[in-house]
Every structure is written in C-alpha cells, then in structure tokens.
C-alpha cells in the first residue's frame, strides 16, 4: 500500500490533537513525584520476545485469538522496523508449550534464541542474561505469555537489575482480564511502564519526518493496526480523487 506524502502532516496533526491524550495515557507517562518522563530511545533499546509459543497462546483469553496473533507478530516486527537488537526465548518448547510461531523466527533468523528447559523467569537463565547484557542497551521492550508470569517476573527482574522496562501490553496475554489487570498493577508498582503497541511504535519514531518515519510506519500500521491504516488510506483516496487537497 502506497501512501501520499501529505499524510505525514495529517498524521502529525491528528496525534497533536485528538490522539495525544490517549497516547500519553497508554504510554504510562509519569511526572512529578513519580519521577521524570523517560522516553524510549531506539538507540538504547533491546526488544524481547518472551514465550510467545503456540501452545501457551491457547492460555491467552483476555484477547480475541485473531487480535492477539496480530499483536504478537506486530511486537516482533517492530524490532525490524527500528532495527532493534532482538532476543527470542521459549520455555520447555518440546512439551505442550510448543514452539515459537515460524513467522517470528523467520523475522529474526540471526537473533539470539534462548531455549529454556526449566527456568520460569527468563532472567534466571544465564545464557539469556548474558544475551541481554551483551547488547549494551539500558532500555528493554518486552511482551510475553503469560502476562502475570513470563512478562511480569522478567520485567521485575530487569528493573531490579537497573534496566528501564517498557511492557507492550497489547502483546502480553493471560487467562482473563482480571489476571492481566492485577499483573499490570504489580508491574506499574515496580516502575515498569505499560504501553500499547501504538505508543511503543510512536515513541520509538518520535517524529513522522524521522527515519524510520511515515514511509516505514504507515505500511506497518496498515498491516497491524487497521484503524490507523485505513485512516491513511481514506486520506490518500480523498487527495487522489480531488475532494481534499494535500496538507
């Protein structure tokens, strides 16, 4: 899908007004007594794919399966869009937990892939710890199944180890909404920032004129966030048919 260049300015304007409050809320921005707002820095971040396994996928009941599959693939592809170092990990994948989806493996064929055989908390695995430390990055973007165990345990351990942690709440799933909410409260209480996929992507990008910017992110949203992708298509159609001039 090709997007008219004028949409970059429209997208910026939309975010500056209607979507700004939603974005800041979703990003978990914290000010005042809780400390300064630390933004995600694409040059200082590593992305973790934690136990997004085909068997464990069946436990994620707080999302519709079609939506959740889309979200976990989007999480993995964000790393490709922004060229982030990426680490994959699984837990006991030869049992009922199952393997990672092949689509994720194909996205990151050269990424460290730590196959844990017993450790519930990935940080307890020395090879995983070494892989994270070897990136030299101080910010961690992660998501996993389940939210209350695989995501939360690792997030809390990373905070304890001195990392700034951003949990992609759209790509972490668990048994039900209450369990997810309790896990998210626990992470927030420890200083983990909970963000939507949209917030992660836009905080990494920061400006539609950057690279990666509109040419890279609009096709990504068209693929994984149809609400925004179709907005872009509608704008392009209006420009192309003459009912709306380019901004």
N, C-alpha and C positions, 0 to 999 in steps of 0.2 A: 504493500500500500504506500503510495507516494503522497506526501503532504505538502500543501502550498506553504512557501516560506513565510507568508504573512501570519500563519497560525502561531508562530513563535511569539509574536507580540500579543496576539489574543490570549494565548495560554498564560503569559506572564500577567496580563491584566486580570484574568479570571482568578488566578491564585492570589493576586494582590487584594482582591475584594472578597468575593463570595466564599472562596475556599480557605482563606488564610486562617480563620478561627478554627476550622475543622483540622487543618494541617497541624497547627500548634498543639491542639489538644491531643491528636493522635500521636504526635511525636513525643509526648510526655515532657514538654519543655518545663524546666523548673527554675525558678528565680528566687530572689530574696533569701530567706533563712535557710532554704534547702541548697543554696549554692548557685554558682553561675551556670548559664546555659552552655553546655559543651556540645558543639556541633560535630556531626560525623565528618571526618576528613578522609576523602578517598585515597590519600597518600599515606594514611596511617592506620588503615583498616584491613582486617582479615575477615573472610566470611566462612562460617562453619555450617556444614550440612550434617545434622545430628540425628541418626536413626530414622531417617525418612524411608523406612523399609516397607516392603509390600505387605508383609504380614501385620506389622504394627499399624499400618494405615487403617486396618479394619477397626481399630480401637478409637479412632478419632470420630466421635459422634457429635461434636459441637459445631461441625460444618457439614454442609451437603457434600457428598463424595466428589462430585464433579468440580465444585468450587475448591475443595481442598487440594485435589490433584493439581489444579491450575495454580494454586498458591505455592505449593512446594516446588513446582517447576519454575515459577517466576522467581522464587528465592534463589535458586541455583543459577538462573540466567542473569540475575543482577550482577553477579560476580564477573560474568563475561562482558557485560555492557561496560562496566567500570574497570575492567582488568584488575580485579582484586585477587590477591592470593587466596586460595580456597583449600580447605581441608575437609575431606569426607570421612565419616566414621559410621560404623554399624555395630550392633550388639548381637552376638550369637546368631549370625545370619544363616547358619546352616540348619537351624531349627525352625520353629513356626514363625519367628520374627521375619524371616525371609530376607531377600537381597534388596539393595537399593534399586529403584527403577533404572532401567538401562538408559533412559533419556538423560538422567543426571550424570551417570558415568560417562556417557558419550560427550556431554558438555565439558567435562573436566578430565580428559584422559591422562593428563600428566600431574594431576593434583595428588598430594599425599592421601592415601586411603588406608585408614587405620581400622582394622577389623578386630574389634574387642571380643574376647571369648568369655569374659566373666564380669568385668567392671561395669556396674550400673552407671556410675558417674564417669563420663569420659575422661575427666581430669585425673582420675586415679590411674589411668593407663600411661605409663612412662613414655611410650612412643608418641602418643597423642600430645602429651605435654611438650615434648621436645619439638614436635612439628609446629605447634602454635608459637613456641618461643623462638624457633628458627626464623619465623617471618620477620621478627623485629618490630612488629606492629603493636600499638598500645590500645587500639580500639577493636572490639570484637562485635561482629554482627552474626547472630545465630538464630536458628529455629530448629525444632525437633519434635519428635513423637516419643513419649507423651509430654505435654506441657508441664505437668506437675512433677515429673521425674527427670526425663532426659534433658529438657530445656532448663528447668529450674535448678537442678543440682549443679549442672555445669556452669550456669550463669552465676550462681552464688560463689562457686569456687573461683571463677575468673575474677570477680570483684575482690575476693579475699586475696588474690594474687596480684592485685594492683591494676587490673585492666578496667577500662571503661566499656561497659557492656550494653549493647542495643539488641533487644529481642524482637524479632519480626513476629508479631502476634498473629498475623494472618497465616503464617506457615508453621505454627505450632498447634497441635491438636491433642485432645484428650477425650475422656469418657463422656463428659457432659459440660454444660455451660458453667454450673456451679464450681466444678473442679477447676476449670480454666480460670474463673474469676479468683478463686482462692489462691491458685498458683501465681497469678499475675500480681495480686496484692502482696504476696510474700516477696516476689522479686522487686517490686517497687520499693518495699520497705527496706530492702538491702541496697538500693541505689541503682538497680537495673532500669534502663529506660525502655519502655514498651512502645513500639511504633507499628503502624500499618506498613504494608509493602509500599504504598504510595508515598508515605512520609520518608521511608528509608531511601527510596529512589530519588526524591526531590532534594533531600538534604545532602545526598552524595553529589547531585548535579549542581545545586545552588542557583544556577543562572542558565536560562534557556539558550544563551549565546555561548556558553562554555562548550568544551569538548571533553566528554560526551555531553551533548545538549539536545536540542529539539530533533535533529536528524536521527539521533540514536534512540532517544526516549519515546518519541511518538510511535514508532513501529512496535516498541516493547509494550507500551500501553495498549496499542491496538490489538496485540496478541493476548495480553494477560489481564487488562483492565478495560473491558469493552465499554463501560460507562464513559470513560475518558476518550478511548479510541474512537468511538462513534461520534462524540462531540467534535473531534478533529475532522472526521470525515464530513460531517454536516457543514462545518465552516468552509472546508475546501469546496464542497459542492456549491455552496452559495456564492463563493468567489468566482468559481469557474462558470457558473451559469449567469453571472452578471447581476444577481439580486443583492449582492453585498460586495463592496469594494474592499480591497486588501487594506489592512490597518497599517 
